[in-house]
Amino acid sequence: MLKNIPKNLSPELVKVLMEMGHGDEIVIADGNYPAASNAKKLVRCDGLGVPELLDSILKLFPMDTYQEYSIGLMQVAEGDPTIPVIWDDYKKIIKEAVVENDKIELLTRQEFYNRGKEAYAIVATGEEAIYANILLKKGVVH
């Protein structure tokens, strides 16, 4: 065991976070996201929700400050009446984590999927909220 690593981060996920370099991206995906078919590396966290993983990951993960946006969300599709209230949870978690770059970019579904296919890894969760996918771009440790 190690100290100060959140217990909901598996050894596999910690290894992936450690392997990632500056500019690499990771997707924390909701249960509807096509994680297995799009991932270069897939990390299964089926019993967990996105907010709890986001909170734990941000304790370890430096955010990119060399780009305007270090966080991406999948915007609601045109004509879809969904209001993703989970985004408020994300904003609160991000604010409390005091990350290096908290600017959030809204990506179309296709843009998000394209970035996901190029991401270093996709974390598949059991999150049931829709539009709950979030993309993080890794920065450098100063």
C-alpha positions as CSV (number, residue, x, y, z in Angstrom):
1,M,0.0,0.0,0.0
2,L,1.0,3.6,-0.5
3,K,0.0,6.7,1.4
4,N,-2.0,9.6,0.0
5,I,-3.3,7.8,-3.1
6,P,-7.1,7.8,-3.1
7,K,-8.5,4.3,-2.5
8,N,-10.8,4.4,-5.6
9,L,-7.8,4.7,-7.9
10,S,-6.7,1.2,-9.0
11,P,-3.1,0.3,-9.4
12,E,-3.8,0.1,-13.2
13,L,-5.2,3.6,-13.3
14,V,-2.4,5.1,-11.2
15,K,0.1,3.4,-13.6
16,V,-1.7,5.0,-16.6
17,L,-1.6,8.4,-15.0
18,M,2.1,8.0,-14.3
19,E,2.8,6.9,-17.8
20,M,1.1,9.9,-19.4
21,G,3.3,12.8,-20.5
22,H,2.7,16.5,-21.1
23,G,-0.1,17.0,-23.5
24,D,-1.5,13.5,-23.3
25,E,-5.2,13.3,-22.8
26,I,-7.4,10.9,-20.8
27,V,-11.2,10.5,-21.0
28,I,-13.2,9.6,-17.9
29,A,-16.3,8.1,-19.6
30,D,-19.9,7.6,-18.6
31,G,-21.5,4.2,-19.0
32,N,-22.9,5.0,-22.4
33,Y,-19.6,6.0,-24.0
34,P,-18.1,3.5,-26.5
35,A,-15.0,3.2,-24.4
36,A,-13.9,-0.3,-25.4
37,S,-14.2,0.2,-29.1
38,N,-12.4,3.6,-29.0
39,A,-9.7,3.2,-26.5
40,K,-6.0,2.8,-27.2
41,K,-5.8,1.8,-23.5
42,L,-8.9,0.9,-21.6
43,V,-9.1,1.1,-17.8
44,R,-12.3,-0.4,-16.3
45,C,-13.8,1.3,-13.3
46,D,-17.3,0.0,-13.8
47,G,-18.6,0.4,-10.2
48,L,-17.5,4.0,-9.9
49,G,-19.0,7.3,-11.0
50,V,-17.2,10.1,-12.9
51,P,-17.4,12.7,-10.1
52,E,-15.6,10.5,-7.5
53,L,-12.9,9.5,-10.0
54,L,-12.4,13.1,-11.2
55,D,-12.0,14.3,-7.6
56,S,-9.4,11.6,-6.9
57,I,-7.5,12.0,-10.2
58,L,-7.2,15.7,-9.8
59,K,-5.3,15.1,-6.5
60,L,-2.5,13.6,-8.6
61,F,-2.8,15.0,-12.1
62,P,-1.2,18.3,-13.2
63,M,-3.4,20.1,-15.8
64,D,-1.9,21.6,-19.0
65,T,-1.2,25.3,-18.9
66,Y,0.3,25.5,-22.4
67,Q,-3.0,25.3,-24.1
68,E,-6.1,27.5,-23.6
69,Y,-8.2,24.5,-22.4
70,S,-7.1,21.6,-20.3
71,I,-10.7,20.2,-19.8
72,G,-13.2,19.1,-22.4
73,L,-16.9,18.2,-22.0
74,M,-19.2,16.7,-24.6
75,Q,-21.8,19.4,-25.4
76,V,-25.5,18.5,-25.5
77,A,-26.6,17.6,-29.1
78,E,-28.7,20.1,-30.9
79,G,-32.4,19.6,-30.1
80,D,-31.7,17.4,-27.0
81,P,-33.5,19.0,-24.0
82,T,-31.0,17.4,-21.5
83,I,-29.5,19.7,-19.0
84,P,-26.3,18.0,-17.7
85,V,-26.5,18.9,-14.0
86,I,-23.4,16.7,-13.4
87,W,-21.4,19.5,-14.9
88,D,-22.1,21.6,-11.8
89,D,-20.5,18.8,-9.8
90,Y,-17.4,18.9,-12.0
91,K,-17.0,22.6,-11.7
92,K,-17.2,22.4,-8.0
93,I,-14.7,19.5,-7.9
94,I,-12.3,21.4,-10.2
95,K,-12.6,24.6,-8.2
96,E,-11.9,22.8,-4.9
97,A,-8.9,21.0,-6.5
98,V,-7.4,24.3,-7.4
99,V,-6.0,23.0,-10.7
100,E,-3.4,24.8,-12.8
101,N,-5.8,25.5,-15.7
102,D,-9.6,25.2,-15.1
103,K,-10.8,26.4,-18.5
104,I,-13.5,24.1,-19.9
105,E,-14.0,23.6,-23.6
106,L,-17.3,22.3,-25.0
107,L,-16.8,19.8,-27.8
108,T,-19.4,18.4,-30.2
109,R,-20.1,14.7,-29.8
110,Q,-18.0,13.9,-32.9
111,E,-15.1,16.1,-31.8
112,F,-15.2,14.5,-28.4
113,Y,-15.2,11.0,-29.9
114,N,-12.3,11.9,-32.2
115,R,-10.3,13.2,-29.3
116,G,-11.2,10.1,-27.3
117,K,-9.9,7.8,-30.0
118,E,-6.5,9.7,-29.8
119,A,-6.4,9.9,-26.0
120,Y,-3.7,8.1,-24.1
121,A,-6.4,6.2,-22.3
122,I,-10.2,5.9,-21.6
123,V,-11.5,5.2,-18.2
124,A,-14.8,3.3,-18.4
125,T,-17.0,4.0,-15.4
126,G,-20.5,3.0,-14.3
127,E,-21.7,6.6,-14.4
128,E,-25.4,6.7,-15.4
129,A,-25.7,10.5,-16.0
130,I,-25.6,11.3,-19.7
131,Y,-23.2,13.9,-21.1
132,A,-21.0,13.0,-18.2
133,N,-17.9,12.4,-20.2
134,I,-14.9,14.5,-19.4
135,L,-11.5,14.9,-21.1
136,L,-8.4,16.0,-19.2
137,K,-5.1,17.2,-20.8
138,K,-2.0,16.5,-18.7
139,G,0.4,19.3,-17.8
140,V,3.8,19.3,-16.2
141,V,4.9,19.1,-12.6
142,H,6.8,22.3,-11.6
